[in-house]
Amino acid sequence: MKNQYFLKSITFSFILFILVQISFAQAKNLFFAESFHRGSLLIGISEGSTKSRFTTKNYASNSENPVLVKHGDENGTRDPFFIEYGITNHWGIGISSGNDIFSVNANDYYGFKLSNNEPLKVKTNDFAFSTSYHVFCNKRLDLSVFTDLGFYDVQFNGQDQDSNPFQYKATGNIIRVGSRVRYYFFRHLGAFGMISSFAGHASPKNVSDNTIASTYITNVSGCSIEAGFCYRFFK
């Protein structure tokens, strides 16, 4: 009788122990599972707007101290893409690429006119290497800050008021810092929003086939607000 009671007690204790462990594991997965961790591979694509200080300078007469041509506030549209990989549970590395499109006055910024005083469409492109730190993560929410360093170019082409073709390209570098928040509606698919501040510098000194504004440096700095969708390849 005592042996049966002892065996039942041991069996009950063992079953209770297993149930407690399972419950603890489920609770841990529920409350401590992270949307970002080591081995995560994320991609994102978004659209947004850019508020910028657009500046051009001419170094034709003085390459060391270029003369200011024009600086003003310009609004643009942004279309970026990024990939990020988790090297730890908090740190990630990746690449980002995007472009901004501005409509500016050709005569004010670059010294030539378009027919009917049409605005000049200026496109900027950036390709950068990114480092991010994920400040807070849970099962669905991921809050991070990031820094991008990379390559930058500014270009435009078309026909002037006399129907003469023109093209301009300047190359340089860009730095961008910002914060990003992701929210996963499903296991892999989510939405995100981000805000960033940037400074880009581009010079045509190393470009040989420009036909207009060949001594004009373009600097663009400001802030961007973006929103889009993200996808996580691994759990």
Secondary structure, DSSP 8 states (H G I E B T S, - for coil): -HHHHHHHHHHHHHHHHHHHHHHHHHHHHHHH--SS-TT-EEEEEEEEEEEEEEEEEE-SS-SSS-EEEEEEEEEEEEEEEEEEEESSSSEEEEEEEEEEEEEE-HHHHHS---GGG--EEEEEEEEEEEEEEEEEE-SSEEEEEEEEEEEEEEEEEEE-TTS-EEEEEEEEEEEEEEEEEEEESSSSEEEEEEEEEEEEEEESTT-----S-TTEEEEEEEEEEEEEEEEES--
